[in-house]
Amino acid sequence: MADPENQRISFISAMGLALLGLRPGAVAMTQHGRKTEYWNIVAVNQQRIMRKN
């Protein structure tokens, strides 16, 4: 679940998919139409978020 206010990105978003499997020092690429952006990975923090029913 995405939560930008708490710096959480959903793994099903374009950004999340671009980041999957990357480590600090890698470069992620996202494309939005004709625009291509490159993102330097400086840290990775993986946390499992449990949903409340």
Buried (B, 14 or more C-beta within 10 A) or exposed (E): EEEEEEEEBBEEEEBBBBBEEEEEEEEBEBEEEEEEEEBEBEEEEEEEEEEEE
